[in-house]
């Protein structure tokens, strides 16, 4: 599995690296361009996510019709061209155009679909966790390199680096990603769209993604602006905050992933991250010195990195196998919209509302968010059996219907396998097999 999906994880993480590398400095850079207002700057910070949300469905349809690789290449070309436009922009509207074009190369859902084609269905949660971890590491490196290279070479150079990454990713795609085999499946039943859209657990995960991404872009709108305007830092000093924040954030990722993935304590990890979000914003909004402000930024990064590696994997666990593509599409759309709204509100409120009032409101939202997650059940661990289809009586598959022992079952037609997820505390694999003889 690792060999199949690692190149794709590299491609998607490089794309996010290109988007993230400008986040620590773009609000300050954009404010110095002709025609800039804080509202437009806020849109620039999160605007890529708006076009990403709009274009992910058309790109998904295109990939089904024209093929995965060609669609990913088109998305990377758009991303690269948008980065070039950003690098040559001298006014705020040209920069906005470039950012929107960067997001229009919406390949996230297509990469997820390609991973689904390359790995067995039952391996998808692990694949999603690997991809989430890769994106989290890309975020970490971008936070260190962005302000460092931005102050040394100029922010325009970050966009040039992003363009180079985009076109280099095309080479990786062509050379390292195999053409996926087409594996077909037969499912015992197709869940209705409403069962996904109104599933309480999935709604809680969607709102979590919306809030997490919204707080991220809101933070990146205000952090550099406060440090430079209120504490009189220069752009070359920003790395002094982002580097330790990133280091502590990365250190928090490992224990969080182990607690969630190995111990099954997903809910507890999410609540811990929310607590860090609330405390971090309160520290940021009440700090009287740059040192205390920096501590708030460190706490924010810990909260964000505690969440990021487990989000996609956890969302997929609340869906049946045949629903996961749709579930993750909706889940990511909430995240993209949150990214856009966070940047927009950061721009609108920055000069019009007192920062203390803003962080009190955010803390209140975090309390409600934590209460919501407290009601989220941790997903149960299920055992999976892989049975040769020819060895069993197909007429007895109906025994699985309406069973509280069997979580779900489906047939891998290509590999002639029956896959059954069951509660190992209620039935053994041998007993399961005997019911099908």
N, C-alpha and C positions, 0 to 999 in steps of 0.2 A: 504493500500500500504506500509506504513512504516514498519509494522510488517513483511511483506513478504521480503522486500529487505534489511532491516537493517543488518541481519546476513551476507549477501553477501557483503554489503558495509564495514562491519567490516573486513571480510576476505581480500578483495582487498586493503583496507587501511593498514591493518597489513603487507601485502606483500610489499607495497610501503614503509611503515615505515622501514621494514628490508633492503630495497635497499637504502633508504635515510639516514639511521642512520650513515652509514660510509662515506657519501659524504663529510662532513666537514673536515675529517682527512685522507681520503684514499690516497690522492696524496702525502702527507708528509710521511705517513707510507710506501707506496710502494717504494718511492725513497731510502729508507734505506735497501731494500732487495737486495740480490745478483743478479746481472745482470740487474739492473734497468737503464733505460734511460727515459728521459722525454717523448719521443714518446710512449714507451710501457706503461708508467704510464698514459698517456692521454687515451690510448685504454682501460686500466683497469677502469678508471673513468667512461667511457661511453659504454664500451664493452657489458655490460649486455643488453643494448637496441638493439644492432645489432642482437644477437641471439633471443631476444624477437620479433623483427620484422620478422625474418626468420621463427620462429616456430609458430607464432600466427595463420597462415592459416592452417597448418597441425593440430593444436590443435582444431581449429574450425570445421574442417572436422571430426576429431575423435569424437568430442562431438555430432555431428549430428548422427553419426553411432553407437557409443557405450554409449552415455548418457552424460549428463552434469556433474553430480556429480563425476563419475569415472574419467573423464578427468581432472577436477579441482584437485582431489586428486593426480593424477599422476604429475600434474604441481607443486603442493606444495611439493611433495616428491623430485622432481628434484631441486627445489629451496632450500629445506633443505639440501640436499646432497652437492649442490654447496657451501652453506654457511659453511658446515663442512670442505670441502676442503680448502676454504679460511682461516679458523681458524687455520689449521695445516700447512699452507704454510710457507716455509722458503726461497723460491726463487721466483723471479718475474713471471716465467712461470707457476708455480703451482697456484699462486694467479690469474693469467689471466685465467687459466682453470676453477677455481672455479667461477669467475665472469661470464664467458660465460655460465657455467652450471646454475647459478642463473637465468640468462635471458631466458634460454631454457625452463624453466617452465612458458611458456607464457599463463597465464590463463585470462588475461585481457578481450580478446574478448569473451571467454567462459562465464565469469561472466556476461558480458553485455548481452549475449544471454540468460542466465538463468534469469536475471532480466526481459528481454523481455517476457519470458515464464510466469513469475509470475505476471506481471501487465498488465493491459489493454494497448493496443497500444497508446491510447491518453494520458496515464499517463507517457509514457517513458521520455519525456523531464524533468519532475519533478524528476523522478527516476535518470536520468543522472546527474541532478544538485545536488541531495543528494550525489551520489557517488563521484562527483567532489569535493564537500565540504569536504567529509570524507578524500579523498586523500590529500587535502590541509591541513587539520588538522594534518594528519599523518606526512606530511612534516614539519609542525611547531614543533611538539613534537620531531621529529628526529633531527632537527637543534639544539635543546637545549640539548637533552640527548647524542647525538653523541660525541661532544667534551668533555663533562663532564665525561661520563663513559669511553670514550677512554683514557683520561689522567689518570683516577683513576684506572681502571682495565686492561687497555691495549686494543689496537684495535682488537686483536684476540677475546676478550670477546664480542665485538659487533657482530662478525660473529656467535658466539655461541648463543647469544641472538636471532639473526635472525633465526637460525636453530630451536630453541625452539618455536619461533613464528610460523614458517612454520608448524611444526607438531601439535601445539596447534590449528591452523586454521583448520586442518583436523577434529579434534574433534568437533569444532564449526559447520563445514559443515554438518557432519553426524547427529548431535543432533538438530540443530536449523533451517536448511534450508529444507523446504518441497520439496517433489518431485513435480515439476511443472506440472499443467494440460496442456494438448495439446489443444490449441485454434487455430482453423483454420480460415482463412480470404479469402475473394474473393475481389480482387481489380478491379477497373474499367479499369485500364491499367497498364502495367508493363513498367517502365521507362527503356530505354536503358542504358547500362553501360556507353556509351559515354556521356549521359546526366548528369551523376554524375562526371565522370573524367574531363569533360571540362566545368562544371558549374562554371561561373566566381566567384560567391559568395563562393562556396565550395573551389575553388582553393585558394582564399584569406585566408580562414580559415585554409586550410592545410599548407600554407606557414607560417601563423601566429604560428601554432603549432610547425612547424620545427624551426623557429627562436627563439621562446620562450624557447623551450627545449634545443636548441643549446647554447643559451646564459647562460642557467642555468649550464650545465656541464662545459662550458668554465670558468664560474665564480668559480666553485668549484675546478677546476684545479689550478687556479692562486691565489685565495684568501689566502688559508693556506700557499702556497709556498712563497708569497710575505711577509706575516706577519712574517714567521719564518726566511726566508733568508735575507730579506731587513731590517725588523724592529726588528729582533733578539728576537722574541717572542718564547715561548715554546708551545708545544701542549696543556699543561694544561691551557694556557692563552686564547685559542681560544674561549672559551665560553663567554668571555667578549665582543666579537664582535657578535657572533651568537645569544646570548640570547636577547639583545635589538633589534637586527634586526628582530628576530622572533616575538617578542612582537608587534613591529610596523607593521609587515607584517600581523599578525592576526587581529589587530585593523582595518587595511585597508580592510580586506575581507568583513566585514559586510556592510559598506556603498556601496562598489562596487557591491555586489550581489543585494542589494536593488535597486540601480540605474538601474542595468541591467534587473533583473527579474521583478521588480515591475513597474518601470518607462519606461522600453523598451529602455533605452539608452545604448545598447550594444556597439555600435560603439564608443561612447564617452568614455566609460570605457576602451576599448581596447587602444584607443589613449593615454589616461592618463597613462596607464601602460607602453606604449612604451616610452613616455616622461621620466618616471622614469628610465627606462632601460638606455636611452641615457645619462641622467645626471649622473646616478650612475657610469657608466663606465668612463665617463670623470673625475669624482672626484677620482675614484680609480686610473686611469692612471696618474693623475697630482698631487697626494697628496705627500706632503713632510713630513708628520708625520703620525703616526699610528692612531691618533684621526681623522684626516680628511679622511684617508683611511676607517676607521670604519663607518664614516658617509656615504661614498659611498656604503658600504655593506648594511647598513640600507635602503638606497634608492632602491637598487637592490631588496631586499626582499619585499619592498612595491610594486614595479612594478610587481614582479612575483606573489605575492598573490592577487593582484587586478585581474589578468588574470585567475588564476587557477580554481576558483569555477564556472566560467561561460563558459569555453571553450567548453566542450562536449555538454552542453545544447544548446549553440548557433549554433554549427555546425549541430546538429540534426534538428534545426528549418529551415534550408535551404533545407531539403530533404523531399520528400513525405514519408508517413508512411512505405510503403513497401521497401523503399530504405535505411532506417536508419541503418540497420545492415551493409550494404556494405559501406555506407558513413562513419560511425564511424570506420570501419576497415581501410579504406584508411586514414582517419584523424589521427588515432593512429599510423599508419605506418610512416607517415611524422614526427610525434613527436618522435618516436623511432629512426629514422634515424638522426634527428636533435640532439638528445641526444648523439648518437655515434660520429657524426661529431664534435660537440662542444668539447667533451673530447679529440678527436684526434688532432684537430687544436690547442687546448690549450697546448697539449704536444709538438707538432711540433714547435710552435711559441715561447714558453715561453723563451727559452734560445737563440733563433736565431733572434728574432725581438724585437726591442725596444717597451716597454709596451705603451709608448705614441702613437707611430704609430698605434698600434693595436686598442687602444680605439678611435682614430680619425676615423679609418675605421669602427668600430662598430657604432659610432655616425652617420656616413654617411648612413650606412645600416638602422639604426633606422629612419632616415628622410624619406628614400624611403619607408620603411615599414608603417610609419604613413600616408604618402600620399596615399598608396594603401588602407589602412583601411578607409581613408576619403571617398573613392568611394564606400565603402561597405554600402548598405542600411540596416537600422535596420529592423528586421523581423516584419511584421505586425501582430497585435493580431487578431486572428480569433476566432469566437464563434463556439462551437461544439454542434451539436444536436444528441441525441441518440434516435432513433426511432424504435419502434417495427416493425419488418419486415413484419409481417402478416397484419398490418393495412394499407399498402400502395400498390399501383399498381406498380409492378416491371417493367412493360413495359415503365413506365414514367421516369425511372432512366436515360434514355438517354437524358432527358432535361438538365442534369447536364453537358453534354459534351460541351466543348468549351465555358463555361460560365465564365465571369469575376466576377461573384458573388460567385460561388462555388469554393473553393480552391482545395478540393479533397473529395472523398467519397469512402467508402468501406463497405463491409458486414462482420460482425462477425458471421460466420456460427454457431459456437458452442452456442453462446448466443442469436442467432436469432435477431441480431440488425443491423440496418442501421446507420452508423456513417457518418455525413456530417459536414465538416468544411466550414463555410461561412462568408461572410463579413456582419457583423451586421448593418453596416451603410447603406447598400444597400437593405437588406431584413430582415424581422423579422422571428422568428421561425414559427409563425402561417402562414405567407405567404409561407414559405418554405414547410410546411406540405400541404398546399392547392394545390401546384403544383404537388403533388404526389398522390392526391386522385383520 
